[in-house]
Amino acid sequence: MKIGFIGLGIMGEAMCRNIVQKHDDTVYVYDIVKEKRDRLVSEGAQACESCRETAEKADLIITMVPKSEHSRAVVTETLPVLSHTKIYVDMSTIDPGVSVELSQLVRNTGADFLDAPVVKSRPAAEAGKLGIYVGGSEEGYQKILPVLAYMGENIIRMGDNGKGLIMKICHNALVSQIQNGVNETSALAAKNGIDILTFAEAISYGGGQNFYLDSKKNGIAKEDFTTAFSIANMHKDVHICLDLARDSDLAMPGEENAAKVYDAAMAEGLGGEDFSATVKVVRNRTYAETSE
């Protein structure tokens, strides 16, 4: 099975590298940035000059792009070369409704389509230990499972097209609210003379222990916000969540509060920093500001 991988960003490059290293057939790669293609070519991949060329040469097409409009653009470009001989897997985190729409377009060509967004960040992508949520047919899921296993160790089919993305949005919304709780309570502790590392150790003794704090405490302590998953990407996800909640007629006040923090972070120009940098927004808020 020849594989084509489109989108070599922070996550995509690491995910694709695992495929190149582990797969026993050709892996074609494309990104609009030539240097990103070249890095994978140096490790054994073959570069293509367009999304269409990648899809034409591959039996399994995998995309990992930033937003709904990018997924739509790739599908639009590749539709003319899709057929019943191909499988299309979008691993991007996009609006579930858009993904369902794209799945119908792809399936009309005879090709199968699955959404397979990932959880965890760059270090897990590099280690091939991502979590992967899949939406699509059981038959398609079984066909792509060995390839997904190159990239992840916890893989679950959630249901039909779009369900993988719904689960991913629910996951990231929960993370954003856990994060906001960590930000607020650690800021309160700091105001009263308790540093973040002491705070994290004390939290680990009780029911408040959580993966977010355990994994981010050292970076926060050092003010090191090197990007593993950006504020801009999480900002996108929390707003997808709120759109989905509105469409589902469900109030989510906790997520609305998290969204306000992300909106403020974007307004302050922090979009390119790691999403843990939202702590800076919360630390700088005053009671008067949040009571308005």
NORRAFEN-V383900 format. One record per residue. N is the residue number from 0. SS is DSSP state (hx for helix, st for strand, lp for the rest). OMEGA is omega in whole degrees, 0 to 359 (none if undefined). Layout:
N,SS,OMEGA
N,SS,OMEGA
This chain:
0,lp,177
1,lp,185
2,st,173
3,st,182
4,st,183
5,st,179
6,lp,186
7,lp,178
8,lp,183
9,hx,180
10,hx,186
11,hx,180
12,hx,181
13,hx,179
14,hx,181
15,hx,179
16,hx,178
17,hx,178
18,hx,180
19,hx,183
20,hx,189
21,hx,185
22,lp,185
23,lp,177
24,lp,185
25,lp,173
26,st,178
27,st,182
28,st,174
29,st,169
30,lp,180
31,lp,178
32,lp,185
33,hx,182
34,hx,178
35,hx,176
36,hx,184
37,hx,180
38,hx,180
39,hx,176
40,hx,180
41,lp,180
42,lp,173
43,lp,179
44,lp,173
45,st,184
46,st,171
47,lp,184
48,lp,180
49,lp,174
50,hx,182
51,hx,180
52,hx,180
53,hx,181
54,hx,181
55,hx,184
56,hx,189
57,lp,172
58,lp,178
59,st,181
60,st,178
61,st,178
62,st,178
63,lp,185
64,lp,192
65,lp,193
66,lp,180
67,hx,183
68,hx,178
69,hx,176
70,hx,180
71,hx,181
72,hx,180
73,hx,178
74,hx,181
75,hx,181
76,hx,187
77,hx,183
78,hx,184
79,hx,183
80,hx,178
81,lp,180
82,lp,181
83,lp,181
84,lp,188
85,lp,174
86,st,182
87,st,181
88,st,177
89,st,181
90,lp,178
91,lp,172
92,lp,184
93,lp,178
94,lp,182
95,hx,179
96,hx,177
97,hx,180
98,hx,178
99,hx,177
100,hx,180
101,hx,179
102,hx,180
103,hx,178
104,hx,181
105,hx,182
106,hx,176
107,lp,177
108,lp,185
109,lp,178
110,lp,174
111,st,181
112,st,174
113,st,169
114,st,184
115,lp,179
116,lp,186
117,st,172
118,st,191
119,lp,189
120,lp,190
121,hx,180
122,hx,178
123,hx,177
124,hx,179
125,hx,182
126,hx,183
127,lp,185
128,lp,177
129,st,164
130,st,184
131,st,178
132,st,187
133,st,171
134,st,181
135,lp,183
136,lp,176
137,hx,179
138,hx,179
139,hx,179
140,hx,181
141,hx,180
142,hx,185
143,hx,185
144,hx,179
145,hx,179
146,hx,176
147,hx,181
148,hx,172
149,hx,189
150,hx,186
151,st,178
152,st,176
153,st,187
154,st,183
155,st,173
156,st,184
157,st,183
158,st,185
159,lp,183
160,lp,180
161,lp,184
162,hx,175
163,hx,180
164,hx,177
165,hx,179
166,hx,179
167,hx,180
168,hx,176
169,hx,179
170,hx,184
171,hx,175
172,hx,178
173,hx,178
174,hx,182
175,hx,180
176,hx,173
177,hx,179
178,hx,182
179,hx,175
180,hx,176
181,hx,181
182,hx,184
183,hx,184
184,hx,177
185,hx,176
186,hx,177
187,hx,177
188,hx,180
189,hx,178
190,hx,183
191,lp,168
192,lp,179
193,lp,183
194,lp,188
195,hx,182
196,hx,176
197,hx,176
198,hx,183
199,hx,178
200,hx,181
201,hx,178
202,hx,183
203,lp,179
204,lp,186
205,lp,185
206,lp,180
207,lp,182
208,lp,180
209,lp,184
210,hx,182
211,hx,181
212,hx,181
213,hx,184
214,hx,186
215,hx,187
216,hx,183
217,hx,177
218,hx,178
219,hx,180
220,hx,182
221,hx,186
222,lp,179
223,lp,183
224,lp,174
225,lp,193
226,lp,166
227,lp,174
228,lp,194
229,st,172
230,hx,181
231,hx,180
232,hx,179
233,hx,174
234,hx,177
235,hx,186
236,hx,181
237,hx,178
238,hx,170
239,hx,179
240,hx,181
241,hx,175
242,hx,179
243,hx,179
244,hx,178
245,hx,178
246,hx,180
247,lp,182
248,lp,181
249,lp,176
250,lp,178
251,lp,183
252,hx,177
253,hx,179
254,hx,175
255,hx,177
256,hx,177
257,hx,180
258,hx,178
259,hx,178
260,hx,180
261,hx,176
262,hx,179
263,hx,179
264,hx,178
265,hx,180
266,hx,179
267,lp,176
268,lp,183
269,lp,188
270,lp,182
271,lp,181
272,lp,177
273,st,185
274,hx,175
275,hx,179
276,hx,174
277,hx,178
278,hx,180
279,hx,178
280,hx,183
281,hx,179
282,hx,187
283,hx,179
284,lp,176
285,lp,179
286,hx,181
287,hx,181
288,hx,185
289,hx,181
290,lp,183
291,lp,none
